[in-house]
């Protein structure tokens, strides 16, 4: 049974963790510089798209990597910017509000699975990459659509699930994997074939976005080619990708640290996939497995640990185990909590953190 206390606990954990990051960030920082301190890496690119579109800032060379970012977050940023003049602050507010929605939905999904809701939320918030849920990145906004979509599907509300999944597809290419997983869940739940038409809805934003770039550049797959141009996400066999990442991780510079994090993330991802396979959670396996396959067949590993933030089935599974054995969540917190703080510090200092 889904309780109101699950939503309350989720919001308390979310807002409490954001307050902690606020205090940590303000230490030694003027209040006016707080928002700019978070404008790192992709956060700045989202703002560029929101301000100027996919051609980038006028007078500067065109960034071929911009089409890799789906328009959902830039569109929301433009709306919020009407009320919040500072673009960086607007990004933080979007993540704050979207994260609150996502945490409530995650707690309710965990309770639907027979777990303790706040444990799923805590596991996600203490994950070492959780800083990206606070920054002006797309993770929080994606989860604000994706988890409610999954919850709606589990409750048999397919029109709502399709509409919410379409919102997720506007935010990240991960929405494609969510749409496929929903189709698997539809088959698994033996729903009436007459309702199957809803399953096409989450694919429409990808078609529309591809057509938009086709009209601009004649390239239907501009978003994919942008990832290749901007981040070297060319296809490679899994063993080649592993070897390239391993060699990069053996260096002594700061990026070597990031590649070591990628290797750990890949190991965790494979362990989760095996876990889901043993449990025969086919729809969740489709969602996570497709992401893992895409990430582990790039020229090298990039952003695998951060992608685990989007694996809401993982956080539900952790909550289910911790509900039966509370010491698990305590041990998890002791290990991951400090790592989360260290990685947040890396991000805020400008280092690549996932």
HELIX and SHEET records of a PDB file:
HELIX    1   1 UNK A    4  UNK A   26  1                                  23    
HELIX    2   2 UNK A   31  UNK A   33  5                                   3    
HELIX    3   3 UNK A   34  UNK A   37  1                                   4    
HELIX    4   4 UNK A   42  UNK A   52  1                                  11    
HELIX    5   5 UNK A   66  UNK A   68  5                                   3    
HELIX    6   6 UNK A   71  UNK A   81  1                                  11    
HELIX    7   7 UNK A   87  UNK A  112  1                                  26    
HELIX    8   8 UNK A  117  UNK A  125  1                                   9    
HELIX    9   9 UNK A  131  UNK A  134  1                                   4    
HELIX   10  10 UNK A  139  UNK A  154  1                                  16    
HELIX   11  11 UNK A  158  UNK A  171  1                                  14    
HELIX   12  12 UNK A  174  UNK A  188  1                                  15    
HELIX   13  13 UNK A  193  UNK A  200  5                                   8    
HELIX   14  14 UNK A  201  UNK A  217  1                                  17    
HELIX   15  15 UNK A  222  UNK A  231  1                                  10    
HELIX   16  16 UNK A  238  UNK A  249  1                                  12    
HELIX   17  17 UNK A  254  UNK A  279  1                                  26    
HELIX   18  18 UNK A  282  UNK A  295  1                                  14    
HELIX   19  19 UNK A  304  UNK A  307  1                                   4    
HELIX   20  20 UNK A  308  UNK A  310  5                                   3    
HELIX   21  21 UNK A  312  UNK A  324  1                                  13    
HELIX   22  22 UNK A  327  UNK A  348  1                                  22    
END                                                                             
